C-alpha cells in the first residue's frame, strides 16, 4: 500500500507526522513524502525541517493521499496551479484522499470537495465554505473517499479512521495500543465550542504572532483579502 504525504515549505509538521506515525504501523505499507521539488522542507515554526526524496514527476499514483495544513503557508499553495493539478492527478488513483487542518482548504481549492461534507481548523472555516465544501463541525469527517479533520492533533484520529477502514477494528485497536493513544487532555479547551472568550482571544494572539513571524509586511499586504476572512 502506497501512502503519499504532500510536503511544502511552511507546513505544520504535526499535520504530516501524526498520521505518518499511526499509518506506519500498517502491514506492507510504503510511506512517501513528496514535494514540488525534492529537497529540504521547512516547517511553519522555523525550528525543524524534513528532506523529501520525491517530486511530483516521480509520484503519479497512490492508494492514499494526505494533505497537511499550515499556519499560513496554505495560502501560497492554493495559488500554485502545479500543486493543485498534482493533487487532482493523485486523487484520480486513490482509495482515500485526506487532509489535516487547513489542508482541507488546499483540497477544496481543487474542486474535489465541491458539495462534500468536510471540516478544517476552526480559524479557516469561512474559506472552506467559500470553496463549496459543506462544513460539518466534527473532529473527523468522512464523505465518500474524502476524509478531512480539524487542527493538527486531529490528524491522529483521522489516521485511526483510515486504519479502521483499511484493516478493521481489531488491528486498529492494536495500533492504538502500540502508540498508547489514550488521550487525557489537561484542559478541555481543544474545541472552539468549549472555550470561553478569553481563551479564544489568547489563541488568536498566538495565531497572529505565528503569522507575523512567517509572513512579512508586503506578503501580508498581498494576501490581505484572504487574511481578512480568517481574522
N, CA and C of each residue as an Amber inpcrd file, in Angstrom:
protein
   693
   0.8320000  -1.1870000   0.0000000   0.0000000   0.0000000   0.0000000
   0.8770000   1.2520000   0.0000000   0.6230000   2.1330000  -0.9470000
   1.4250000   3.3490000  -1.0560000   0.6500000   4.5350000  -0.4930000
   1.2360000   5.1630000   0.5330000   0.6550000   6.3520000   1.1540000
   1.5740000   7.5280000   0.8650000   1.0150000   8.5560000   0.2660000
   1.7890000   9.7190000  -0.1440000   1.3700000  10.9290000   0.6950000
   2.3590000  11.6210000   1.2410000   2.1160000  12.8110000   2.0490000
   2.7010000  14.0160000   1.3200000   1.8660000  14.9750000   0.9920000
   2.3310000  16.2090000   0.3550000   3.1680000  17.0020000   1.3540000
   4.3060000  17.4990000   0.8950000   5.1720000  18.3270000   1.7380000
   5.4230000  19.6560000   1.0300000   5.3950000  20.7340000   1.7890000
   5.6540000  22.0620000   1.2200000   6.1850000  22.9820000   2.3120000
   6.9470000  23.9790000   1.9090000   7.5200000  24.9050000   2.8720000
   6.4340000  25.6230000   3.6620000   6.6280000  25.6570000   4.9810000
   5.6820000  26.3380000   5.8480000   4.5610000  25.4740000   6.3550000
   4.5950000  24.1740000   6.0400000   3.5260000  23.2990000   6.5210000
   3.6920000  23.0440000   8.0180000   2.5930000  22.6680000   8.6550000
   2.6270000  22.2920000  10.0700000   3.1190000  20.8520000  10.1670000
   4.2400000  20.6580000  10.8160000   4.8870000  19.3480000  10.8130000
   4.0080000  18.2700000  11.4380000   3.2930000  18.5940000  12.5040000
   2.4550000  17.5930000  13.1560000   1.3400000  17.1130000  12.2340000
   0.8750000  17.9670000  11.3470000  -0.1670000  17.5710000  10.3890000
   0.2800000  16.3850000   9.5450000   1.5770000  16.3240000   9.2600000
   2.1260000  15.2250000   8.4630000   2.6180000  14.0770000   9.3310000
   3.2930000  14.4150000  10.4240000   3.9490000  13.3930000  11.2380000
   2.9590000  12.5830000  12.0630000   1.8770000  13.1960000  12.5300000
   0.8930000  12.4480000  13.3270000   0.2850000  11.2990000  12.5210000
  -0.2440000  11.5650000  11.3040000  -0.7350000  10.4280000  10.5000000
   0.3760000   9.4510000  10.1260000   1.5570000   9.9810000   9.8460000
   2.6990000   9.1350000   9.4840000   2.9790000   8.0990000  10.5690000
   3.0110000   8.5270000  11.8370000   3.3260000   7.6180000  12.9390000
   2.2660000   6.5370000  13.0880000   1.0090000   6.9000000  12.9330000
  -0.0660000   5.9130000  13.0440000  -0.0200000   4.9340000  11.8780000
   0.0260000   5.4640000  10.6720000  -0.0890000   4.6280000   9.4730000
   1.1510000   3.7910000   9.1970000   2.2690000   4.1730000   9.7780000
   3.4980000   3.3910000   9.5870000   3.3790000   1.9980000  10.2050000
   2.3820000   1.8030000  11.0490000   2.1730000   0.5010000  11.6890000
   1.3170000  -0.4490000  10.8620000   0.8350000   0.0040000   9.7100000
   0.0600000  -0.8760000   8.8390000   0.9710000  -1.9060000   8.1710000
   0.4540000  -3.0880000   7.8470000   1.2830000  -4.0920000   7.1740000
   1.5590000  -3.7110000   5.7220000   2.7580000  -4.0270000   5.2710000
   3.1510000  -3.8290000   3.8690000   2.8260000  -2.4220000   3.3730000
   3.2230000  -1.4480000   4.1630000   2.9360000  -0.0580000   3.8180000
   4.1970000   0.6470000   3.3230000   4.0230000   1.5420000   2.3910000
   5.1000000   2.3890000   1.8750000   4.6520000   3.8380000   2.0610000
   5.4110000   4.5970000   2.8550000   5.0660000   5.9830000   3.1570000
   6.0690000   6.9180000   2.4960000   5.5840000   7.8260000   1.6510000
   6.4560000   8.7090000   0.8870000   6.0760000  10.1730000   1.1070000
   7.0830000  10.9910000   1.4050000   6.8860000  12.4340000   1.4350000
   7.2420000  12.9820000   0.0540000   6.3360000  13.7320000  -0.5290000
   6.5120000  14.2300000  -1.8920000   6.3300000  15.7430000  -1.9160000
   7.2630000  16.4410000  -2.5500000   7.1790000  17.8990000  -2.6750000
   7.3360000  18.3090000  -4.1350000   6.9920000  19.5270000  -4.4300000
   7.0840000  20.0270000  -5.7960000   8.5080000  19.8770000  -6.3280000
   9.4700000  20.1940000  -5.4870000  10.8830000  19.9800000  -5.7970000
  11.5020000  19.1760000  -4.6720000  12.3090000  18.1970000  -4.9990000
  12.9830000  17.4060000  -3.9640000  13.8880000  18.2930000  -3.1190000
  14.0300000  17.9380000  -1.8410000  14.9700000  18.6720000  -1.0010000
  14.3950000  19.0410000   0.3440000  14.9730000  20.0600000   0.9400000
  14.6270000  20.4520000   2.3030000  13.3080000  21.2110000   2.3530000
  12.4620000  20.8000000   3.2770000  11.1790000  21.4500000   3.5120000
  11.1890000  22.0170000   4.9300000  10.9000000  23.2920000   5.0500000
  10.9070000  23.9520000   6.3520000   9.5040000  23.9440000   6.9610000
   9.4330000  23.5990000   8.2430000   8.1550000  23.6210000   8.9540000
   7.7520000  25.0570000   9.2580000   6.4720000  25.2600000   9.5790000
   5.9920000  26.6130000   9.8250000   6.6160000  27.2700000  11.0500000
   7.0740000  26.4780000  12.0010000   7.7100000  27.0550000  13.1890000
   9.0770000  27.6540000  12.8940000   9.7140000  27.1560000  11.8250000
  11.0720000  27.5820000  11.5210000  12.1260000  26.8200000  12.3060000
  11.6950000  25.8990000  13.1560000  12.6290000  25.1880000  14.0290000
  13.0100000  23.7970000  13.5270000  12.3150000  23.2980000  12.5060000
  12.5650000  21.9310000  12.0400000  12.4190000  21.8560000  10.5290000
  13.0780000  20.8550000   9.9460000  12.9760000  20.6140000   8.5050000
  12.8490000  19.1090000   8.2550000  12.3620000  18.7580000   7.0930000
  12.4470000  17.3770000   6.6330000  12.9310000  17.4130000   5.1890000
  13.4930000  16.3110000   4.7330000  14.0590000  16.2570000   3.3980000
  13.2910000  15.2490000   2.5550000  12.7520000  15.7060000   1.4370000
  11.9820000  14.8190000   0.5650000  12.8710000  14.2200000  -0.5230000
  12.5910000  12.9750000  -0.8750000  13.3230000  12.2780000  -1.9330000
  12.5670000  12.2760000  -3.2580000  11.2880000  12.6650000  -3.2180000
  10.4440000  12.5350000  -4.4010000   9.7790000  13.8560000  -4.7520000
   9.6370000  14.0920000  -6.0720000   8.9050000  15.2710000  -6.5220000
   7.6460000  14.8380000  -7.2700000   6.9060000  15.7970000  -7.8100000
   5.6370000  15.4960000  -8.4610000   5.7890000  14.5960000  -9.6850000
   6.9100000  14.7180000 -10.3750000   7.1310000  13.8780000 -11.5480000
   7.4040000  12.4350000 -11.1580000   7.9900000  12.2380000  -9.9740000
   8.3240000  10.8900000  -9.5250000   7.0920000  10.0860000  -9.1250000
   6.1250000  10.7610000  -8.5390000   4.9640000  10.0780000  -7.9640000
   3.6950000  10.5290000  -8.6760000   3.0420000   9.6000000  -9.3380000
   1.8310000   9.9360000 -10.1030000   0.6180000   9.1020000  -9.6920000
   0.7860000   8.2550000  -8.6740000  -0.3480000   7.4720000  -8.1930000
  -0.1020000   7.0640000  -6.7510000  -1.1860000   6.7980000  -6.0370000
  -1.0810000   6.3950000  -4.6320000  -2.3920000   5.7530000  -4.2000000
  -2.3170000   4.9410000  -3.1550000  -3.5300000   4.3910000  -2.5660000
  -4.1970000   5.4120000  -1.6420000  -3.3490000   6.1760000  -0.9630000
  -3.8410000   7.1950000  -0.0360000  -3.0170000   8.4630000  -0.2020000
  -3.6930000   9.5990000  -0.2300000  -3.0310000  10.9020000  -0.2740000
  -3.3760000  11.6610000   0.9980000  -2.3530000  12.2420000   1.6330000
  -2.5430000  13.0650000   2.8320000  -2.0440000  14.4690000   2.5350000
  -2.8990000  15.4590000   2.7910000  -2.5390000  16.8540000   2.5620000
  -2.4840000  17.5690000   3.9030000  -1.2910000  17.8770000   4.4030000
  -1.1720000  18.5920000   5.6710000  -1.5570000  20.0630000   5.5050000
  -1.8690000  20.6880000   6.6210000  -2.1580000  22.1150000   6.6090000
  -0.9530000  22.9330000   7.0380000  -1.2000000  24.2030000   7.3040000
  -0.1370000  25.1290000   7.6880000  -0.7590000  26.2870000   8.4510000
   0.0710000  26.9810000   9.2080000  -0.4190000  28.1810000   9.8860000
  -0.8910000  29.2000000   8.8600000  -0.0710000  29.4560000   7.8530000
  -0.4140000  30.4660000   6.8520000   0.0640000  30.0970000   5.4400000
   1.0180000  29.1630000   5.3340000   1.5920000  28.8370000   4.0170000
   0.5960000  28.1820000   3.0760000  -0.5170000  27.7010000   3.5970000
  -1.5260000  27.1200000   2.7060000  -2.0350000  28.1560000   1.7030000
  -1.9230000  29.4360000   2.0470000  -2.3580000  30.4980000   1.1330000
  -1.5170000  30.4780000  -0.1410000  -0.2110000  30.2200000   0.0090000
   0.6430000  30.1080000  -1.1770000   0.2940000  28.8710000  -1.9910000
  -0.0180000  27.7810000  -1.3050000  -0.2900000  26.5160000  -2.0000000
  -1.5720000  26.6090000  -2.8280000  -2.6020000  27.2740000  -2.3050000
  -3.8640000  27.3380000  -3.0530000  -3.7460000  28.2040000  -4.3050000
  -2.6320000  28.9480000  -4.4170000  -2.3860000  29.7370000  -5.6250000
  -1.4760000  29.0100000  -6.6110000  -0.9650000  27.8540000  -6.1930000
   0.0190000  27.1270000  -7.0050000  -0.6860000  26.0780000  -7.8660000
  -0.8810000  26.3970000  -9.1190000  -1.6490000  25.5280000 -10.0130000
  -0.9920000  24.1620000 -10.1900000   0.3320000  24.1000000 -10.1920000
   1.0120000  22.8150000 -10.3670000   0.7040000  21.8700000  -9.2070000
   0.6840000  22.4100000  -8.0030000   0.3700000  21.5850000  -6.8390000
  -1.0810000  21.1280000  -6.8820000  -1.9880000  22.0250000  -7.2330000
  -3.4000000  21.6660000  -7.3010000  -3.6540000  20.6080000  -8.3760000
  -2.9720000  20.7330000  -9.5140000  -3.1300000  19.7480000 -10.5810000
  -2.5680000  18.3960000 -10.1670000  -1.4450000  18.4090000  -9.4390000
  -0.8620000  17.1480000  -8.9630000  -1.8070000  16.4590000  -7.9890000
  -2.4260000  17.2250000  -7.0960000  -3.3860000  16.6450000  -6.1570000
  -4.5180000  15.9580000  -6.9060000  -5.0360000  16.6020000  -7.9360000
  -6.1180000  16.0040000  -8.7230000  -5.6470000  14.7570000  -9.4660000
  -4.4130000  14.7890000  -9.9460000  -3.8370000  13.6280000 -10.6200000
  -3.7530000  12.4320000  -9.6690000  -3.2390000  12.6690000  -8.4730000
  -3.1120000  11.5920000  -7.4900000  -4.4830000  11.1250000  -7.0240000
  -5.3860000  12.0670000  -6.8030000  -6.7250000  11.7100000  -6.3250000
  -7.4350000  10.7570000  -7.2790000  -7.1660000  10.8960000  -8.5550000
  -7.8020000  10.0170000  -9.5490000  -7.4000000   8.5610000  -9.3560000
  -6.3550000   8.2970000  -8.5740000  -5.8540000   6.9320000  -8.3760000
  -6.0750000   6.4190000  -6.9520000  -6.5370000   7.2760000  -6.0360000
  -6.5600000   6.9060000  -4.6170000  -7.7990000   6.1300000  -4.1990000
  -7.6200000   5.3860000  -3.1260000  -8.7570000   4.7860000  -2.4370000
  -9.3270000   5.7910000  -1.4470000  -8.4030000   6.5790000  -0.8150000
  -8.8050000   7.6450000   0.0910000  -7.9310000   8.8740000  -0.1460000
  -8.5650000  10.0340000  -0.1410000  -7.8400000  11.3040000  -0.1900000
  -8.1780000  12.0540000   1.0870000  -7.1540000  12.4890000   1.8180000
  -7.3710000  13.0200000   3.1620000  -6.6410000  14.3440000   3.3780000
  -7.0470000  15.0360000   4.4250000  -6.3570000  16.2750000   4.7840000
  -6.3810000  16.4560000   6.2950000  -5.4540000  17.2740000   6.7660000
  -5.3700000  17.6290000   8.1840000  -5.4140000  19.1430000   8.2970000
  -6.2380000  19.6560000   9.2160000  -6.2990000  21.0940000   9.4420000
  -6.6050000  21.8680000   8.1780000  -5.7910000  22.8940000   7.9260000
  -6.0150000  23.7430000   6.7470000  -5.6590000  23.0460000   5.4400000
  -5.2050000  21.8140000   5.5270000  -5.0200000  21.0260000   4.3090000
  -6.3220000  20.8820000   3.5410000  -7.4550000  20.9500000   4.2560000
  -8.7510000  20.8540000   3.5660000  -9.0270000  22.0890000   2.7140000
  -8.4150000  23.2330000   3.0680000  -8.5690000  24.4350000   2.2440000
  -7.8610000  24.2150000   0.9040000  -6.6890000  23.5680000   0.9560000
  -5.9630000  23.2240000  -0.2720000  -6.7830000  22.2440000  -1.1050000
  -7.2820000  21.2050000  -0.4480000  -8.0720000  20.1890000  -1.1470000
  -9.3330000  20.8010000  -1.7510000  -9.9860000  21.6760000  -1.0070000
 -11.2080000  22.3160000  -1.5120000 -10.9310000  23.1820000  -2.7300000
  -9.7550000  23.7960000  -2.7650000  -9.4070000  24.6820000  -3.8800000
  -9.3100000  23.9090000  -5.2010000  -9.0800000  22.6130000  -5.1510000
  -9.0280000  21.7960000  -6.3690000 -10.4250000  21.5350000  -6.9380000
 -11.4470000  21.7810000  -6.1240000 -12.8080000  21.4710000  -6.5360000
 -13.2640000  20.0810000  -6.1400000 -12.3620000  19.2900000  -5.5690000
 -12.7030000  17.9110000  -5.2330000 -13.6840000  17.8060000  -4.0670000
 -13.7770000  18.8670000  -3.2570000 -14.7040000  18.8380000  -2.1240000
 -16.0190000  19.5560000  -2.4230000 -16.2290000  19.9500000  -3.6500000
 -17.4890000  20.6190000  -4.0060000 -18.6830000  19.7360000  -3.6150000
 -19.5610000  20.2810000  -2.7680000 -20.7370000  19.5360000  -2.3570000
 -20.4770000  18.4230000  -1.3690000 -19.2320000  18.3190000  -0.8810000
 -18.8670000  17.2770000   0.0740000 -18.8560000  17.8450000   1.4940000
 -19.1980000  17.0110000   2.4680000 -19.0480000  17.3960000   3.8630000
 -17.5680000  17.3760000   4.2210000 -17.1140000  18.3800000   4.9570000
 -15.6910000  18.4770000   5.3040000 -15.5240000  19.3720000   6.5290000
 -14.3410000  19.3190000   7.1160000 -14.0100000  20.1930000   8.2330000
 -12.6080000  20.7470000   8.0370000 -12.2010000  21.6230000   8.9490000
 -10.9000000  22.2750000   8.8550000 -10.5390000  22.8380000  10.2250000
  -9.3950000  23.4910000  10.3170000  -9.0690000  24.2400000  11.5260000
 -10.1440000  25.2990000  11.7350000 -10.5530000  25.5150000  12.9770000
 -11.6770000  26.4150000  13.2670000 -11.4900000  27.8200000  12.7070000
 -10.2370000  28.2400000  12.5530000  -9.9850000  29.6040000  12.1020000
 -10.2630000  29.7760000  10.6150000 -10.2360000  28.7000000   9.8470000
 -10.3590000  28.8100000   8.3860000 -11.6660000  28.2420000   7.8440000
 -12.6250000  28.0320000   8.7080000 -13.9230000  27.5200000   8.2670000
 -14.5610000  28.4080000   7.1910000 -14.4550000  29.7560000   7.2920000
 -15.0380000  30.5970000   6.2280000 -14.4620000  30.2990000   4.8460000
 -13.1730000  29.9790000   4.7780000 -12.5510000  29.6630000   3.4880000
 -13.0530000  28.3350000   2.9460000 -13.2730000  27.3810000   3.8340000
 -13.7780000  26.0730000   3.4220000 -15.1660000  26.2240000   2.8000000
 -16.0110000  27.0050000   3.4360000 -17.3640000  27.2280000   2.9290000
 -17.3320000  27.9650000   1.5930000 -16.3920000  28.8910000   1.4650000
 -16.2810000  29.6820000   0.2360000 -15.9770000  28.8130000  -0.9680000
 -15.2550000  27.7070000  -0.7360000 -14.8690000  26.8170000  -1.8360000
 -15.8450000  25.6620000  -2.0350000 -17.1010000  25.8850000  -1.6120000
 -18.2210000  24.9960000  -1.9480000 -18.2330000  23.6680000  -1.2060000
 -17.3530000  23.5140000  -0.2010000 -17.4840000  22.3520000   0.6710000
 -18.5820000  22.6500000   1.6880000 -19.1850000  21.6120000   2.2410000
 -20.2320000  21.7730000   3.2530000 -19.6080000  21.5210000   4.6180000
 -19.4630000  22.5710000   5.4070000 -18.7970000  22.4310000   6.7030000
 -19.6170000  21.5650000   7.6520000 -18.9120000  20.6520000   8.3150000
 -19.5210000  19.8130000   9.3480000 -18.6420000  19.9030000  10.5940000
 -19.2420000  20.2410000  11.7120000 -18.4790000  20.5290000  12.9290000
 -18.1140000  19.2580000  13.6910000 -17.3680000  18.3810000  13.0460000
 -16.8540000  17.1670000  13.6910000 -15.3300000  17.1730000  13.6320000
 -14.7200000  16.4120000  14.5160000 -13.2550000  16.3410000  14.5380000
 -12.7310000  15.6300000  13.2950000 -13.4140000  14.5940000  12.8680000
 -13.0790000  13.8780000  11.6370000 -14.3570000  13.7420000  10.8190000
 -14.2780000  14.0660000   9.5380000 -15.4450000  13.9990000   8.6590000
 -15.1000000  13.1270000   7.4410000 -15.9030000  12.1140000   7.2180000
 -15.7210000  11.2380000   6.0510000 -16.9100000  11.4160000   5.1140000
 -16.6350000  11.6810000   3.8590000 -17.6640000  11.7600000   2.8290000
 -17.1400000  11.0400000   1.6000000 -17.7160000   9.8770000   1.3280000
 -17.2290000   9.0280000   0.2460000 -15.7660000   8.6660000   0.5410000
 -14.8440000   8.9390000  -0.3720000 -13.4500000   8.5730000  -0.1260000
 -12.6490000   9.7160000   0.4900000 -13.2980000  10.8380000   0.7660000
 -12.6020000  12.0040000   1.3130000 -12.7350000  12.0360000   2.8370000
 -11.5950000  12.1360000   3.5130000 -11.5830000  12.2390000   4.9700000
 -10.8180000  13.4910000   5.3550000 -11.4990000  14.4150000   6.0170000
 -10.8700000  15.6460000   6.4780000 -10.9490000  15.6790000   7.9980000
 -10.0670000  16.4500000   8.6100000 -10.1150000  16.5530000  10.0710000
  -9.7450000  17.9590000  10.5100000  -9.9710000  18.2300000  11.7590000
  -9.7380000  19.5600000  12.3230000  -8.2370000  19.8110000  12.4940000
  -7.8540000  20.6270000  13.4810000  -6.4500000  21.0270000  13.6460000
  -5.4800000  19.8780000  13.8290000  -4.1930000  20.2110000  13.9610000
  -3.0780000  19.2650000  13.8520000  -3.2600000  17.9570000  14.6240000
  -3.6700000  18.0370000  15.8910000  -3.7780000  16.8190000  16.6930000
  -4.8570000  15.8840000  16.1600000  -5.8290000  16.4240000  15.4280000
  -6.8920000  15.5880000  14.8660000  -6.3650000  14.6620000  13.7780000
  -5.1630000  14.9340000  13.2940000  -4.5520000  14.0500000  12.3170000
  -4.3630000  12.6360000  12.8360000  -4.1960000  12.5060000  14.1550000
  -4.0940000  11.1740000  14.7570000  -5.4140000  10.4440000  14.6030000
  -6.5150000  11.1220000  14.9290000  -7.8310000  10.4980000  14.8340000
  -8.1960000  10.1840000  13.3820000  -7.8110000  11.0860000  12.4810000
  -8.0480000  10.8290000  11.0610000  -7.3190000   9.5630000  10.6230000
  -6.0750000   9.4100000  11.0750000  -5.2840000   8.2400000  10.6940000
  -5.8800000   6.9530000  11.2620000  -6.4060000   7.0110000  12.4730000
  -7.0600000   5.8200000  13.0340000  -8.3560000   5.5050000  12.2800000
  -9.0450000   6.5300000  11.8080000 -10.2250000   6.3150000  10.9770000
  -9.8350000   5.5730000   9.6990000  -8.7120000   5.9820000   9.1140000
  -8.1890000   5.2870000   7.9360000  -7.8420000   3.8420000   8.2580000
  -7.1540000   3.6310000   9.3680000  -6.7830000   2.2700000   9.7690000
  -8.0150000   1.3820000   9.8830000  -9.0540000   1.9130000  10.4870000
 -10.2800000   1.1520000  10.6720000 -10.8720000   0.7490000   9.3210000
 -10.8030000   1.6610000   8.3560000 -11.3030000   1.3650000   7.0080000
 -10.4360000   0.3160000   6.3240000  -9.1310000   0.3650000   6.5720000
  -8.1950000  -0.4730000   5.8140000  -7.9850000  -1.8570000   6.4190000
  -7.8830000  -1.9290000   7.7540000  -7.5360000  -3.2100000   8.3840000
  -8.5270000  -3.6450000   9.4620000  -9.5550000  -2.8550000   9.7090000
 -10.5990000  -3.2650000  10.6380000 -10.3270000  -2.9200000  12.0900000
 -11.3210000  -3.1870000  12.9080000 -11.2860000  -2.7660000  14.3120000
 -10.1710000  -3.4170000  15.1110000  -9.9840000  -4.7290000  14.9790000
  -9.0010000  -5.4210000  15.8190000  -7.6010000  -4.8600000  15.6200000
  -7.1880000  -4.7060000  14.3700000  -5.8520000  -4.1910000  14.0900000
  -5.7360000  -2.7080000  14.4660000  -6.8130000  -1.9680000  14.3080000
  -6.7850000  -0.5520000  14.6890000  -6.6230000  -0.4170000  16.1920000
  -7.3260000  -1.2390000  16.9430000  -7.1630000  -1.2340000  18.4030000
  -5.7270000  -1.5830000  18.7950000  -5.1460000  -2.5370000  18.0760000
  -3.7690000  -2.9470000  18.3780000  -2.7870000  -1.8120000  18.1070000
  -2.9700000  -1.1150000  16.9820000  -2.0910000   0.0160000  16.6650000
  -2.2600000   1.1180000  17.7010000  -3.4870000   1.3320000  18.1430000
  -3.7380000   2.3330000  19.1760000  -2.9730000   1.9910000  20.4500000
  -2.9220000   0.7120000  20.7860000  -2.1800000   0.2860000  21.9690000
  -0.6760000   0.4390000  21.7580000  -0.1960000   0.1050000  20.5530000
   1.2380000   0.2750000  20.2510000   1.6720000   1.7100000  20.5470000
   0.8180000   2.6670000  20.1760000   1.1510000   4.0850000  20.3750000
   0.6910000   4.6080000  21.7350000   0.0510000   3.7250000  22.5220000
  -0.5430000   4.1410000  23.8080000  -1.3820000   5.4100000  23.6380000
  -2.2120000   5.3780000  22.6210000  -3.0670000   6.5330000  22.3550000
  -4.2870000   6.4660000  23.2700000  -4.2190000   7.1660000  24.3750000
  -5.2670000   7.1850000  25.3880000  -5.3430000   8.6020000  25.9510000
  -5.7320000   9.5710000  25.1120000  -5.5930000  10.9850000  25.4760000
  -6.4460000  11.3990000  26.6710000  -5.8150000  12.1490000  27.5550000
  -6.4950000  12.7550000  28.7000000  -5.9890000  14.1940000  28.8040000
  -6.5710000  15.1140000  28.0390000  -6.0550000  16.4840000  27.9980000
  -6.1010000  17.1680000  29.3610000  -5.1120000  17.9940000  29.5940000
  -5.0330000  18.7300000  30.8560000  -6.2360000  19.6440000  31.0300000
  -6.6180000  20.3050000  29.9310000  -7.7940000  21.1660000  29.9340000
  -8.6820000  20.8030000  28.7390000  -9.9620000  21.0010000  28.8910000
 -10.8880000  20.7230000  27.7920000 -11.1370000  22.0160000  27.0070000
 -10.0490000  22.5020000  26.4160000 -10.1400000  23.7540000  25.6510000
  -9.7070000  23.5440000  24.2010000  -9.6810000  22.3050000  23.7740000
  -9.2130000  21.9960000  22.4240000 -10.2830000  22.0490000  21.3570000
 -11.4620000  22.4990000  21.7260000 -12.5600000  22.6220000  20.7680000
 -13.1510000  24.0170000  20.8950000 -13.3290000  24.6950000  19.7840000
 -13.8100000  26.0780000  19.7990000 -15.1580000  26.2000000  20.5020000
 -15.9540000  25.1260000  20.4780000 -17.2760000  25.1620000  21.1040000
 -17.2030000  25.1170000  22.6260000 -16.0560000  24.6700000  23.1740000
 -15.9400000  24.5030000  24.6200000 -15.2090000  25.6430000  25.3160000
 -14.8040000  26.6540000  24.5620000 -13.9100000  27.6820000  25.1070000
 -14.6600000  28.9610000  25.4530000 -14.1910000  29.6130000  26.5080000
 -14.7340000  30.9310000  26.8040000 -14.0070000  31.9750000  25.9500000
 -14.4880000  33.1920000  25.9870000 -13.9830000  34.2400000  25.1050000
 -12.5210000  34.5830000  25.3790000 -12.0870000  34.4970000  26.6270000
 -10.6970000  34.8240000  26.9560000  -9.7290000  33.8270000  26.3270000
 -10.0930000  32.5500000  26.3440000  -9.2510000  31.5260000  25.7190000
  -9.1710000  31.7640000  24.2180000 -10.3010000  32.1050000  23.6030000
 -10.3190000  32.3880000  22.1660000  -9.4300000  33.5850000  21.8260000
  -9.4990000  34.6290000  22.6710000  -8.6740000  35.8100000  22.4320000
  -7.1920000  35.4740000  22.5390000  -6.8450000  34.6560000  23.5490000
  -5.4410000  34.2650000  23.7110000  -4.9670000  33.4030000  22.5430000
  -5.8420000  32.5150000  22.0570000  -5.4950000  31.6820000  20.8980000
  -5.2900000  32.5530000  19.6720000  -6.1390000  33.5610000  19.4930000
  -5.9940000  34.4790000  18.3640000  -4.6490000  35.2030000  18.4180000
  -4.2360000  35.5780000  19.6120000  -2.9490000  36.2660000  19.7670000
  -1.7940000  35.3610000  19.3510000  -1.8770000  34.0840000  19.7380000
  -0.8300000  33.1270000  19.3610000  -0.7880000  32.9600000  17.8500000
  -1.9630000  32.8070000  17.2380000  -2.0210000  32.6470000  15.7840000
  -1.5120000  33.8860000  15.0590000  -1.8460000  35.0490000  15.5720000
  -1.3740000  36.2920000  14.9630000   0.1370000  36.3950000  15.0670000
   0.6770000  36.0320000  16.2310000   2.1300000  36.0630000  16.4150000
   2.8250000  35.1000000  15.4580000   2.2750000  33.9040000  15.3290000
   2.8710000  32.9230000  14.4200000   2.7830000  33.3820000  12.9630000
   1.6690000  33.9970000  12.6140000   1.5090000  34.5120000  11.2490000
   2.5120000  35.6230000  10.9680000   2.6650000  36.5370000  11.9050000
   3.6110000  37.6460000  11.7340000   5.0360000  37.1530000  11.5910000
   5.3610000  36.0730000  12.2970000   6.7140000  35.5170000  12.2450000
   7.0040000  34.9190000  10.8710000   5.9530000  34.3950000  10.2210000
   6.1320000  33.6960000   8.9570000   5.8730000  34.5520000   7.7280000
   5.2560000  35.7090000   7.9220000   4.8290000  36.4950000   6.7690000
   5.2070000  37.9630000   6.9630000   6.0520000  38.4870000   6.0750000
   6.4430000  39.8910000   6.1410000   5.3150000  40.8280000   5.7550000
   5.5540000  42.1220000   5.9180000   4.5250000  43.1380000   5.6700000
   3.9930000  43.0810000   4.2360000   4.8970000  43.0160000   3.2600000
   4.4690000  43.0390000   1.8620000   3.6480000  41.7980000   1.5110000
   4.0430000  40.6660000   2.0790000   3.3050000  39.4440000   1.7950000
   1.9300000  39.4890000   2.4500000   1.8570000  40.0490000   3.6510000
   0.5590000  40.1970000   4.3040000  -0.3390000  41.1280000   3.4990000
   0.2780000  42.1550000   2.9420000  -0.4820000  43.1090000   2.1400000
  -1.0720000  42.4370000   0.9040000  -0.2670000  41.6070000   0.2530000
  -0.7260000  40.9450000  -0.9790000  -1.7810000  39.8780000  -0.6970000
  -1.8130000  39.3850000   0.5410000  -2.7740000  38.3440000   0.9050000
  -3.8670000  38.8720000   1.8410000  -4.0460000  40.1800000   1.8730000
  -4.9340000  40.7820000   2.8680000  -6.3830000  40.3030000   2.7340000
  -6.8380000  40.0270000   1.4970000  -8.2240000  39.5900000   1.3200000
  -8.4700000  38.2570000   2.0150000  -7.5380000  37.3230000   1.8430000
  -7.6820000  36.0250000   2.4990000  -7.5510000  36.1560000   4.0050000
  -6.5720000  36.9350000   4.4520000  -6.3300000  37.1160000   5.8780000
  -7.5440000  37.7590000   6.5630000  -8.1910000  38.6850000   5.8770000
  -9.3660000  39.3430000   6.4660000 -10.4960000  38.3530000   6.7090000
 -10.5640000  37.3140000   5.8860000 -11.6450000  36.3220000   6.0430000
 -11.4190000  35.3950000   7.2280000 -10.1780000  35.2950000   7.6960000
  -9.8990000  34.3790000   8.8010000  -9.4780000  35.1100000  10.0700000
  -9.7300000  36.4230000  10.1390000  -9.4060000  37.1770000  11.3480000
 -10.2930000  36.7210000  12.4960000
